Amino acid sequence: MRTEILLTSGLTAIFYIVMLIFVVFSVSLAYHWFTFGSSKKISMLSLCVYLVGSAPLFLLMSLSLTLL
């Protein structure tokens, strides 16, 4: 019982740390795309593809935490 609580809280903490790293990385990536990219339209398309592609991964991660 205690091990299960520690495991769940540890995995939740890891999830939030990964989310924080993802947000920082995404902001940095978006900044560089928009600052140094050749076209704002392509930068926006790239950012949308990146976020739409990573959203299912985070949804699956949060779903797996919910099912623990």
Secondary structure, 3 states (H helix, E strand, C coil): CHHHHHHHHHHHHHHHHHHHHHHHHHHHHHHHHHHHCCCHHHHHHHHHHHHHHHHHHHHHHHHHHHCC
